[in-house]
Amino acid sequence: MSGRYSPAAGRAAAQECGGSLPLDLTELESVRAFAAAVRQELAGTPIDALILNAGVVFPDAARRTTDGYETTFAVNHLAHYRVRSGNGANTLA
């Protein structure tokens, strides 16, 4: 499974690996929906390894997400935390 920011890249990845779920790491609601979709897709199958390696660096700290967080912090930390720990029933691992 792969979360992709670009719709075109997402379609290409889906063809390569057999499936893709939409994910925008700058929107916490998108991250929540992604975690819920992964849980539904896996249907209780445990995750043995989870690699959270997406990251961005914006030298302009004024750049904000739709949730109001500084973009670098939101993508590199908040989104990964949300995917990993989810929100109650949306916990992946």
C-alpha positions in Angstrom: 0.0 0.0 0.0 1.2 3.5 -0.7 -0.1 6.9 0.2 0.7 9.5 -2.5 0.3 13.2 -2.6 0.1 13.5 -6.4 -3.0 11.8 -7.9 -1.0 10.8 -11.0 1.8 9.3 -8.9 -0.9 7.5 -6.9 -2.4 5.9 -10.0 1.0 4.8 -11.2 1.9 3.3 -7.8 -1.5 1.5 -7.7 -0.7 -0.2 -11.0 2.8 -1.1 -9.8 2.1 -2.6 -6.4 -1.5 -3.6 -6.7 -3.2 -1.0 -4.5 -3.0 2.6 -3.4 -4.9 4.6 -0.8 -5.2 8.4 -0.9 -3.1 10.2 1.7 -2.2 13.9 2.1 0.2 14.2 5.0 -0.5 17.9 5.3 -4.2 17.2 6.3 -4.8 15.3 9.6 -8.3 14.3 8.4 -6.7 12.7 5.4 -4.2 10.9 7.7 -7.1 9.7 9.9 -9.1 8.4 6.8 -5.9 6.7 5.5 -5.4 4.9 8.9 -9.1 3.8 8.9 -8.9 2.6 5.3 -5.7 0.5 6.0 -7.4 -1.1 9.1 -10.4 -1.9 6.9 -8.3 -3.3 4.1 -6.2 -5.5 6.5 -9.3 -6.7 8.3 -7.5 -7.5 11.5 -4.3 -8.8 9.9 -1.4 -7.6 12.1 1.3 -5.3 10.8 4.7 -6.7 11.4 6.7 -3.6 10.3 5.6 -0.1 9.6 8.1 2.3 8.0 7.1 6.0 8.3 9.8 7.8 6.3 8.0 10.6 4.5 9.4 14.0 5.2 9.7 17.5 3.9 11.7 20.6 4.7 10.4 24.0 4.1 12.7 26.8 5.2 9.7 29.2 5.4 8.3 28.4 8.8 5.3 30.6 7.9 3.9 27.8 5.6 0.9 26.3 7.3 -1.3 23.2 6.8 -5.1 23.4 6.5 -5.1 22.5 10.2 -3.0 25.5 11.1 0.3 23.6 11.9 3.7 24.5 10.5 4.0 22.2 7.4 7.4 20.6 8.1 6.3 19.7 11.7 2.9 18.5 10.6 4.2 16.2 7.8 7.4 15.0 9.6 5.9 14.4 13.0 2.1 14.8 13.5 1.1 12.8 10.4 3.5 9.9 11.3 2.3 9.9 14.9 -1.4 9.9 13.7 -0.7 7.0 11.3 1.1 5.0 14.0 -1.1 5.6 17.0 -4.3 6.6 15.2 -7.3 7.7 17.2 -8.9 5.0 19.2 -10.3 2.5 16.7 -8.0 3.8 13.9 -4.8 2.6 15.5 -2.7 0.7 13.0 -0.1 -1.0 15.1 
